[in-house]
């Protein structure tokens, strides 16, 4: 399996399509924001032309109202790969969601199923009291995990506290880090782009999203704003604009800032993986691809 990864707006989609065409294969998306059919403009979902150029999987296959998690994605992706490898020597995976890529490559630890009632109660408390409430709960219930998790990420905190309350045990006890064996070889190509160029690409893409109708897309999703799928960059800022908290110009600038921060977190995650071959996307060619696959 060939994995093309990198920060948001680095050009992964275009390169994945070119690679899949050269290899005469298909693409599995590992961008968790693009799973939802209602989210298109704000997630930079591939265009209809791009989707028709190469067959894609896990693009718009869910509704924002559906409960989907990383464990289900791991199972679904592995089942699909078994089918695709009967037809293709190489399958391309493309995305910037590091956890989802790792789940397919190495598996994830088994964890308890979601408890809707507990999750609802925690979510209501989070909305009422802010992220500090979740941080306090996790520090009390699982101080070991609290010292390692990104405590600014509410979804990670919600899940950890939820597991602690469901099981009565620390969440860290379910994170053994055991790697699963896969029946396929994995090659990872990371897109390396300068900070200045990435900032330029992020700013340009954000302006294009606004021009393409992002505000109207978010308006149509207003009744779903409480859902986890909508708690993401590009949507939560426009909700603030629609609430009258910011002007459209301020919301647009916030999207650019928060996207840059997200890209930085992505690169911090990916840089930890020493198996990634980093390349300048402008130098990507069939020769470079062949060399990477032969390593």
ABEGO torsion letter per residue (X at the ends): XBBBBEBBGAGAAAAAAAAAAAAGBBBBBABAAAABAABAAAAGBBBAAAAAABBBBGBGABBAABBBBAAAAAAAAAAAAAAAAAABABBBBBEABAAAAAAAAAEBBBBBBBBAAAAAAAAAAAAAAEAAAAAAAAAAABAAAAAABBAABAAAAAAAAAAAAAAGBBAAAABAGBBBBBABBBBBBBBBBBAAAAAAAAAAAAAAAAAAGAAAAAAAAAAAAABAAABBBGAAAAAAAAAGABBAAAAAAAAAAAAAAAAAAAAAAAAABAABBBBBAAABBAAAAAAAAAX
